[in-house]
Amino acid sequence: MAEAAEEETKQLRKEGTLGETEWAVSVSTVFVPGNVDAREMALAAGAVPYEGGDPTIPTGAYETTRWVRITQAADGWRGELTGTSW
């Protein structure tokens, strides 16, 4: 799921990190690791147990959130993954 991060965008513009044609977006991925090794790698990469309220998500699911800088350019939109933080 991708969501506009309006408060982060305002703050990053105030700090000079984002320009007027850039926006902060958070992208969350919910998944169930296929085995113990996959779970351990996901935890090392910052995954946390899923605590959302979606009843269709299986037990044992994890979630990761990454930040993306979206830029409006003359030839379209571009996204740049910044990682787990700015």
Buried (B, 14 or more C-beta within 10 A) or exposed (E): EEEEBEEBBEBBBEEEBBEEEBBBBBBEEBBBBEEEEBBEEBBEEBBEEBEEEEEEBEEEBBBBBBBBBBBEEEEEEEEEEBEEEB
